[in-house]
Amino acid sequence: MEKDRYLISCNQQLLEMFELAKHSKDTDRQKFRLEGYMQAGIELGIFTKQQADKIMNRAHRQVFLEDTESEQEATTN
C-alpha cells in the first residue's frame, strides 16, 4: 500500500470512529483495530508517533468541532 493511500485510509477510519463516538456508539472494536493500524504505520515508517497524534487530533477536531460550531451558529441566529 502506498503512503498516501495508507494515510487516507487511516484518516477515514478515524473520522468514522469519532462519528460513532459522537453519537454515543460503542467504538471499542474500531479503537483497538485503529490503534494497531496506526502502530503498523509507525513501524513501517509511514509516519512518526507525533505525526500519528496530529492526524488523530485533526480528525477529532473535524468531527467534534464541526458539531460545536453548528451549535454556536444555531444559538446566535
Backbone hydrogen bonds, N-H to C=O, Kabsch-Sander energy under -0.5 kcal/mol:
donor,donor_aa,acceptor,acceptor_aa,energy
6,Y,2,E,-2.2
7,L,3,K,-2.6
8,I,4,D,-2.4
9,S,5,R,-2.5
10,C,6,Y,-2.6
11,N,7,L,-2.6
12,Q,8,I,-2.6
13,Q,9,S,-2.3
14,L,10,C,-2.2
15,L,11,N,-2.6
16,E,12,Q,-2.4
17,M,13,Q,-2.4
18,F,14,L,-2.8
19,E,15,L,-2.2
20,L,16,E,-2.0
21,A,17,M,-2.4
22,K,18,F,-2.5
23,H,19,E,-1.2
24,S,21,A,-1.9
25,K,20,L,-2.8
31,K,27,T,-3.2
32,F,28,D,-2.5
33,R,29,R,-2.1
34,L,30,Q,-2.9
35,E,31,K,-2.3
36,G,32,F,-1.7
37,Y,33,R,-2.2
38,M,34,L,-2.8
39,Q,35,E,-2.2
40,A,36,G,-2.2
41,G,37,Y,-1.7
42,I,38,M,-1.8
43,E,39,Q,-2.7
44,L,40,A,-2.4
45,G,42,I,-1.2
46,I,41,G,-2.4
47,F,41,G,-1.1
52,A,48,T,-2.6
53,D,49,K,-2.3
54,K,50,Q,-1.9
55,I,51,Q,-2.4
56,M,52,A,-2.4
57,N,53,D,-2.7
58,R,54,K,-2.5
59,A,55,I,-2.1
60,H,56,M,-2.3
61,R,57,N,-2.6
62,Q,58,R,-2.5
63,V,59,A,-2.1
64,F,60,H,-2.9
65,L,61,R,-2.4
66,E,61,R,-0.7
66,E,62,Q,-0.6
67,D,63,V,-0.9
68,T,64,F,-1.7
69,E,65,L,-3.2
70,S,66,E,-1.8
71,E,67,D,-1.9
72,Q,68,T,-2.3
73,E,69,E,-2.2
74,A,70,S,-1.8
75,T,71,E,-1.8
76,T,72,Q,-1.4
77,N,73,E,-1.1
